[in-house]
Amino acid sequence: MRRRAFAAALAASLAAHAATFALWPPRPLPIGVPAPLTVALASGDTPAPAGKGVVTSAAPSQAPQRAAAPARRSGDLAAREPARRAPGQGDRVAPSRAVPVAPVTREAGAVGGGNATASPSGPEAGRSPAPVAGGAPSAGGGADEAPLTPARYRADYLSNPPPAYPERSRELGEEGRVEVRVRVSPDGRAAEVLLHRSSGFRRLDDAALRAVAGWRFVPARRGDTPVEAWLIVPMPFRLEAPR
């Protein structure tokens, strides 16, 4: 029994020591002093010895060769760029638009005295030609297109008497100018009498209307046919006029 207990204790002690050594940090290695580097510049006549640490002048020439590599790459990219853009043909170009030109119609005899006339195309061909002004009048419309002669109230054979001056207007000193609008019938009579402009006095206006209502007129004419028309008749009233 004692041997077994001693053996167990010894095994436990060894295991504890082994664990301690395993967890113990390793000792750092000593840092050595680097050996000095000797650089020798070789002249053009003397060959450089094949020794350690000898740097020849050919080494710097590698830097330009490496720097030239990006130029080749940029050249390759520049050469590839048109090939990539070739299918798209570059930027898009706006299509040109055709400007519509209206058909030109020339009248007969306009150029060179020819008799040919260019016929219009499209919708213009279906349109009927516009009527020419000043042509022959249509049947039944000749009377409407004849010149119109206005009606008149002054003629030697009419003998229209002037209006009577109201006595009360003379006493009050009333005077003025009345304008009467008359609708003259085809037979030369006053079919309707209206007050167009008043003199400012009722008695003078009434006297003018009564006088013009009994007058005779020269009727208006369209060509040789008498027609009905309106006429303005001025009627002045002056106190110094003879009675």
C-alpha positions in Angstrom: 0.0 0.0 0.0 2.8 2.4 0.9 4.6 1.8 -2.4 1.5 2.5 -4.4 0.9 5.8 -2.5 4.5 6.8 -3.1 4.3 6.0 -6.7 1.1 8.0 -7.1 2.6 11.0 -5.3 5.7 10.8 -7.5 3.7 10.6 -10.7 1.7 13.7 -9.6 4.9 15.6 -8.8 6.4 14.8 -12.1 3.2 15.8 -13.9 3.2 19.2 -12.1 6.8 19.9 -12.9 6.2 19.0 -16.6 3.3 21.4 -16.7 5.3 24.1 -15.2 8.1 23.8 -17.7 5.6 23.7 -20.5 4.0 27.0 -19.4 7.4 28.7 -18.8 8.0 31.3 -21.6 10.9 30.5 -23.9 14.1 32.5 -23.6 14.6 35.0 -26.3 17.4 34.5 -28.7 20.4 36.8 -28.5 20.4 39.6 -31.1 23.6 39.5 -33.0 25.3 42.5 -34.6 25.0 42.4 -38.4 28.1 42.2 -40.4 29.1 45.5 -42.1 28.3 45.8 -45.8 31.1 46.8 -48.0 30.2 48.6 -51.2 32.9 49.1 -53.8 32.5 51.2 -56.9 34.1 49.7 -59.9 35.8 51.8 -62.5 35.4 51.3 -66.2 39.0 49.8 -66.7 39.2 47.7 -63.6 36.8 44.7 -63.5 34.8 44.3 -60.3 36.0 41.4 -58.1 33.5 38.6 -57.6 33.2 39.1 -53.9 30.5 39.7 -51.4 28.5 42.9 -51.3 29.8 44.3 -54.6 27.2 46.4 -56.4 27.7 47.1 -60.1 26.5 50.1 -62.0 24.2 48.0 -64.2 21.7 47.7 -61.4 20.2 51.2 -61.7 19.4 50.5 -65.4 16.6 48.2 -64.3 14.5 51.1 -63.0 13.9 52.8 -66.4 12.9 49.4 -67.8 10.3 48.9 -65.2 9.0 52.5 -65.6 8.6 51.8 -69.4 6.2 49.0 -68.7 3.2 51.3 -67.9 3.7 53.1 -71.2 3.3 49.8 -73.0 0.2 49.1 -71.0 -1.3 52.5 -71.8 -0.5 52.0 -75.5 -2.2 48.6 -75.4 -5.2 50.1 -73.7 -5.3 52.9 -76.3 -5.1 50.3 -79.0 -7.9 48.3 -77.5 -10.2 51.3 -76.8 -11.1 51.9 -80.5 -11.7 48.2 -80.9 -14.1 48.2 -78.0 -16.0 51.3 -79.2 -16.1 50.1 -82.8 -19.4 48.1 -82.5 -21.2 51.2 -81.0 -19.6 53.5 -83.7 -18.8 56.1 -80.9 -21.2 58.7 -79.9 -24.7 58.7 -81.3 -25.4 61.1 -84.2 -28.8 62.7 -84.4 -30.5 61.7 -87.6 -31.0 64.4 -90.1 -34.6 65.6 -90.6 -35.9 66.3 -94.0 -37.6 69.7 -94.3 -41.0 69.4 -96.1 -41.2 71.5 -99.2 -44.6 72.9 -100.2 -45.6 72.2 -103.7 -45.2 75.2 -106.0 -48.0 75.9 -108.4 -47.2 78.2 -111.4 -49.9 79.9 -113.3 -50.2 79.6 -117.0 -47.9 81.9 -118.9 -46.0 83.0 -115.8 -42.6 81.6 -117.0 -41.5 81.6 -120.6 -45.1 82.2 -121.9 -45.9 78.5 -121.7 -49.5 77.2 -121.5 -48.9 74.4 -119.0 -50.1 74.7 -115.4 -48.7 72.6 -112.6 -51.4 70.6 -111.0 -51.5 70.6 -107.2 -50.9 67.3 -105.4 -52.4 65.8 -102.3 -55.5 67.4 -100.6 -55.2 70.5 -102.8 -56.2 68.5 -105.9 -59.7 67.9 -104.5 -60.5 71.5 -103.8 -62.6 73.4 -106.2 -61.1 76.7 -107.6 -62.0 79.9 -105.8 -64.5 82.1 -107.7 -62.9 85.1 -109.5 -64.0 88.5 -108.2 -65.4 90.9 -110.8 -66.9 88.2 -113.1 -70.3 88.0 -114.6 -73.2 88.3 -112.1 -75.2 85.2 -111.4 -78.8 84.9 -112.6 -81.2 86.9 -110.4 -78.4 88.8 -108.6 -77.8 91.7 -111.0 -80.2 94.0 -109.2 -78.3 93.6 -105.8 -74.9 94.4 -107.4 -76.0 97.5 -109.2 -74.8 100.9 -107.8 -77.0 102.6 -105.1 -78.0 106.2 -105.4 -79.0 107.7 -102.0 -82.3 109.5 -101.4 -82.5 113.3 -101.4 -84.7 116.0 -99.9 -83.5 118.9 -102.0 -84.9 119.3 -105.4 -86.5 122.3 -107.3 -89.7 120.5 -108.0 -90.3 119.3 -104.5 -91.3 122.6 -102.9 -91.0 121.4 -99.3 -92.1 124.2 -96.9 -89.8 125.0 -93.9 -91.2 124.3 -90.4 -93.2 127.0 -88.6 -91.2 128.6 -85.8 -93.3 128.3 -82.6 -94.3 131.7 -81.2 -93.7 130.7 -77.7 -90.1 129.7 -78.6 -89.6 133.1 -80.2 -90.8 134.8 -77.0 -88.5 132.7 -74.9 -85.5 133.0 -77.3 -85.3 129.3 -78.0 -83.2 128.3 -81.1 -81.1 125.3 -82.1 -80.6 122.6 -84.7 -82.8 119.5 -85.1 -81.8 116.4 -87.1 -84.6 114.2 -88.3 -84.1 110.6 -89.5 -86.6 109.7 -92.3 -87.3 106.4 -93.9 -88.1 107.3 -97.5 -90.4 104.9 -99.4 -89.9 104.0 -103.1 -92.6 106.5 -104.1 -90.8 109.4 -102.3 -92.9 109.7 -99.2 -91.9 109.8 -95.5 -92.8 106.3 -94.3 -91.3 106.9 -90.8 -90.0 110.0 -89.0 -87.6 109.8 -86.0 -85.8 112.3 -83.9 -82.1 111.7 -84.6 -80.7 114.7 -82.6 -82.6 117.1 -80.4 -82.1 120.9 -80.3 -82.7 120.9 -76.5 -86.2 122.3 -76.8 -89.3 120.2 -77.1 -91.3 122.7 -79.1 -88.6 123.0 -81.8 -88.2 119.2 -82.1 -92.0 118.7 -82.5 -92.1 121.4 -85.2 -89.4 119.8 -87.2 -91.0 116.4 -87.0 -94.3 117.7 -88.2 -92.8 119.6 -91.1 -90.6 116.7 -92.4 -93.5 114.2 -92.1 -95.3 116.1 -94.9 -92.4 116.5 -97.3 -91.7 114.7 -100.6 -88.4 113.2 -101.4 -86.4 111.8 -104.3 -86.3 108.1 -103.5 -83.1 106.1 -103.5 -82.3 104.0 -106.6 -80.4 100.8 -107.2 -79.6 101.0 -110.8 -82.9 102.2 -112.3 -85.1 100.7 -109.6 -86.4 102.9 -106.8 -85.8 101.3 -103.4 -86.5 102.2 -99.7 -83.7 104.0 -97.8 -83.0 106.1 -94.7 -82.1 109.8 -94.8 -81.0 112.4 -92.3 -82.6 115.9 -92.6 -81.0 118.8 -90.7 -83.5 121.5 -89.6 -82.0 124.8 -88.1 -84.1 127.2 -86.0 -82.8 130.8 -85.9 -84.5 133.8 -84.4 -83.1 136.3 -86.9 -84.6 134.2 -89.8 -87.6 135.8 -91.6 -91.0 134.6 -90.7 
